[in-house]
Amino acid sequence: MESQIKDHYNSDNLTENIKNALIRAGKDLSFLDPKDISIIDQLHVGGAPASIKLLKKAGLGADEFVLDAGCGIGGSSRLMAQLFNCRVTGVDLAQKFIEAAGFLTQCTGLENKTRFKQGSILELDFADNIFDAVLCQHVLMNIEDKRAAVKEFFRVLKPGGKLILHEVTKGSDEKIEFPVPWASQSSISFLQPWDTLAEILETRGFKTLIYSDESDAALSWQEMAKKAAQKRVFNIRDLGPGLVFGDNAQFFPENMYNNLKNNAVCLIESIQEKSYTI
């Protein structure tokens, strides 16, 4: 199953395509501001503002050691390094995402605060009790064995460390419109209701510090994204989600809007604390 998920995210020539699109857009590759690339590296619902709001809630401190689990091309890793002065390690299953993350991080001058490595969050290549926080943002919907993922997050967190969740979960409507950013088809989409995830977290030893259903805010944001997409002509070569997801990206704004509106999916924020050892 992981091979199918990897195929979904492994865009051909991703780094070169991003580089060429940046040049065509008139960006200076020797001095990129992370804001210059938010359209391709902040592809989760709510974009960078939603991430910043959540990370402030988590109270991230300077020089904290953070794992960005399922980091994609490193947008949130760079955001944590730039705005919160954290030391971030990003892990992703797709090697081409890791390569693109490294390239963009050099362009933004944040390579001293971030590093990236290919790997599975089900088998993290880190010692026990080393991270102050783990960010899991729009990742668990691709993970069938969520207990294994949560177990790994618990293992690598220090006692009292925080698991920061920003996740799409299953709603009351069974029908989801595909493609969506995490899956072109239902076979690699593993949404669960929040109650199921909450039980897994509690059983593993996490304590809920903050929980918030942000579905209404997500719907409003997605409506704006849909209207913006309708005003422009989709071009896979433009600086945008098409570089990462190909032709499927043109369907994401409307499909995600419909999925949220119909309560097929929800958007949940939660901050969990590693409260004791199992």
URSULFEN-V964151 format. One line per field, one symbol per residue. phi: phi as a letter, one per 20 degrees, with the letter a starting at -180 (. if undefined). psi: psi as a letter, one per 30 degrees, with the letter a starting at -180 (. if undefined). burial: I if it has 16 or more other C-alpha atoms within 10 Angstrom, else O. A space follows every 10 residues. Layout:
phi = ???
psi = ???
burial = ???
This chain:
phi = .ffffgffde fflgffffgf ffffemeefe beegffcffd dceffnmggf ffgfffgfmf dfmfecdeem fmengfffff ffedledddd cbfeffffff fffffffemd ffdcbcbfrd febfecffld efbcecclcf fedfefffff fffffeffgn fddddccecf eeefededec geaebffddc fcfggfffff ffffpedfec cbedffffff ffffffffff ecefcfeffr gffedmfgff efgfffffff felfcccddb dddfebed
psi = eeeeeeeefi kkheeeeeee eeeefgkjff ikkfffgfff giglkfaeee eeeeeeefhk lkgkjkkjjh fbggeeeeee eeffhljkkk klejefeeee eeeeeeffgg fffllkkklk ffikhllkhf kflkkjjhef ffjeifeeee eeeeefklkf lkjjkjkklk afkfkkklll efkflffgkh klleeeeeee eeefgkkkek kkjgeeeeee eeeeeeeeef flkkkfflja ffeefaffff feeeeeeeee eghfllkkkk kkkjflk.
burial = OOOOIOOIII IOOIIOIIII IIOOOOIOOO OIIIOIIIOI IIIIIIIIOI IIOIIOOIOI OOOIIIIIII IIIIIIIIII IIOIIIIIII IIIIIIIIII IIIIIIIIII IOIIIIIIII IIOIOOOOOI IIIIIIIIII IIIIOIIIII IIIIIIIIII IIIIIIIIII IOOOOIIIII IIIIOOOIII IIOIOOIIOI IOOIIIIIOO OOOIIOOIIO IIIOIIOOIO OOOOOIOIII IIIIIIOIII IIIIIIIIII IIIIIIIIII IIIIIOOO
